[in-house]
Each structure stands twice: as C-alpha cells, then as structure tokens.
Amino acid sequence: MNTDTNPTPSAPVATTSLLGSGRRRTGKVARLPKQVRDRISQMLHDGRTYPKILEAIGDDARHLTEMNISSWKKGGYQDWLRENKENDLLRLKYDLALKLVNGKEGDKIHQATVQVAAANMIHLLVDLDPSSHLEALQKSPQDFLRLLNVTARLADSGIKSECHDMIKSAHALQVARQKSNPGTESAQRA
C-alpha cells in the first residue's frame, strides 16, 4: 500500500484543512498528527473497515472508536479527498508548464495558458452550488459581467490561436512543397 500522497517538493500544494466557515475541525481524529490523519484517510480510501483501521493505527488510535472514524469519514476525509484532487490538478498544471518551458514546444505556451485558465474557470463553476451563483449574481452583477467578459476573451484567444496554427501549418506545407520541387517555383513565377 502506497501511503505517500504528497507531491514532489517543488510542486505547488493546495491546503484545504479549514472548514467552509474558516474553522478547523476539532474531533478526535482531527486532533491527531497530520501523518496519522493522512494514514486513516488513505485506509478509508483503500476501503479498509473501521476495526482494521483502528488496529493498523495502533497506539495512536487507542482513544478512538469506530464512531470517531465514521465521523471523520463524513468530514475530514471529504476534505482530504478534495485536497488530494486539488493537489493532483495543481501537479498536472505544474508538470505541463515545466514541459512547455523546458521542451521545444515554446510556441504552445499561449495555448496551454488559455487551456489552464479555462480549466480553472470550469473548476470554479463546477464546485460552486447553483444557488450560490444566483446569490452572487444578485449581490454583484458586475462580477457576472466580468466572468462573461473573461469567457469571451478566452474563446477569442482560442480562435486566434487556431488561426495562427492553421497559417503556420499552411506556410510549413508550402515550404515543404518548394523544397521537394525546387524547379516548379521558378516555373510558377514565369
């Protein structure tokens, strides 16, 4: 079983250990050291039963009950899942950026930037409750207009990028044809 859920040290890491209200969890499992909490969450993720988790944790779990693990599964474990999902997403973005910067695909940085921005917007919109969208719109309609503006700019940027790629491909094709048939170029000019 792989309990190493931390990303590489140089990669960004999301932290969502706070409740939505800004308070920290205070249950018995939440008061354990992070390493122990992560082991419990990983075992829950692996489908272990509560008694097996308590047995595997050993002395660190001597004061815990199955009810404590059950409560953790409903709260802290859900936070752990969200945090891991966010870390995975950040790691993917980080790896993509490194690949583009270090690779020979420098001309694709703009495309990657647009895709990452669009992915962030989608992530934000999917995670929000629809009722909160309506509430936010009523409180601040100008923010909704900004969101629409950003969406339109992303779409426009994507179209411009595709046009640029098509022109670039057509030019590369023309150059390749000229190299394969050098005599036809002078014949076409005459």
N, C-alpha and C positions, 0 to 999 in steps of 0.2 A: 504494500500500500504506500503510495506516494503522499506524504503529508506536507511536502514543500509546495506551498501555494503562493509564495512570494515571488514577484517578478525579479528580473535581473536588477542589480543595484542601481544601474544607470538609467533604468526606465522609470517613467513617472508612475506614481502610485496614488490611487484615489482612496480617500478615507471617508467613510460614512458611519462612524461609530456613534453619531448623535441621533437621537430620535428626531422626528419631524418637528417637534416643538422646541428643539435645541437642548433638551435634557439628555443626559447619559442614562443608559439602562442601569438599574440598581439591584436586580435579582441576584440570587446566589451564584449562578453561573457567570453573570456579568462582572462580578467582583473577583473572579479568578484571573490569574495572569493571562495575557493575550495568547501566549503559546498554548495554554491548556484549553482556552475557549476555542481556538482555531482547531485543535485536535478533536474536540467534541463536535464542532460543526462539520469537520471533514468526515467523521464517522457517521454522522446523521446523513450526510450527502452520499456516503457509501451504502446506506441502508441498514446500518447496524441497529440492533434493538437497544432499548434503553438499558436493560440489565447488562448487556455486553459492553456498552459504553462505560457504565459505572465501573465494571470490572477492569476494563482496559486502562482507565484513568488512574485507578488505584488510590494511593494516599491523597492525591489532590481532590478526589471525589468522596472522601469519607463522610462529609457532611451533606452530600447531595442525595436527593431522592429521584425516583423516576418522574415525579411531578415537576421537579426543577428542570429536568431535561426537556420535558414536554413543553413547559413554559418557554424555555429557551428556543425550542424549535419554532414556536409561533412568533417570536420577536427577534431575538438576537441572531438566530440562524438565518432569518429572512434578510436581516441587514448584511450578514456575512455573504449570502448569495448575491445580493445587489452589489456589494463592494467587489466581489470577485468578477462579476460581469463587467463592471466599470473598469477594473484593472485590466481585464482581457482586451477590452476595447481600446484603452489607452496604450497598451502594449502593441496592439496591431497598428495603431496610428504612428507610434514611435518607430516601429520597425519599418513601416512604409516610408516615413520621412528619411530615415537613415539610408534605406536602399536607394531612394531617389538622389539624395545628396552625394552618396559615395559611388553610385553607379554611373553608367553612361546614358542615363535617361533624364538628363537635366532639363530637356525641353518639355518633359511631362510634369514638372513641378507644379505648374499652373493648374493642370487638370487634377492633380492629386489634392491641391489646396481646395479647389472647388468641391471635389468629392467629399473631403473631410468636413468642410463647412456644411454641406448638405446632410451628411450623416449625423452631425451634431444637432442640426435643426430637427431632423426626424426623431432622433433620440429624445430630445427635449419634448417634442409634441406627443410622442407615444407615451412617455412616462407621466404626463400630466393628466389629471382627471378632467373629463369634458366639462363638468360643472365649474371647475376652476378656470377653464378657458373663458366661459361666459362671464364669470365674476371678474376676471382680469380685464376683459373687454369693456365691461361696464365701468370699471374703475378708471381705466386708462386707454381710451380708444386710440390715442396717438401711438401707443406701443404696438397695437394690432396693425396699424398702417405701416409702421417701421418693419414689422415682420413680413408683411406683404411686399414691401419695397425690397427687402433683402432677398426674398424668394424670387422676385422678378429679376433682380440683378444676377443671382446665381444662374437662373435659366438663360439669361442673355449671355453671360460669360461662357456657359457650356456651349451655346450655339456658336459663338465666336471662336471658341477653341476647336470645335468640329470643323468649321470653315477653314481655319488655319491648317488643320491637319490634312484636309482634302487638297488645298492648294499645294502644300508641301509634298504630298504624295504624287500629285499630277506633275509637279516640277521634277521630282526624282524619276518618275516614269519617262518624262521627256528626255532627261539627261541620259538615262539608260538606253533609250532608243537611239539617241545620237551616237553613243559610244559603240553600239552594236552595228550601226550602219553609217559609218563616217562619210561615205560618198553621197548619201541622199541629202545631206544638209546643203551642200553646195549646189546640188541639182534643184533643190526647192527654191533657192534664192534666185536662180537664173531665170 
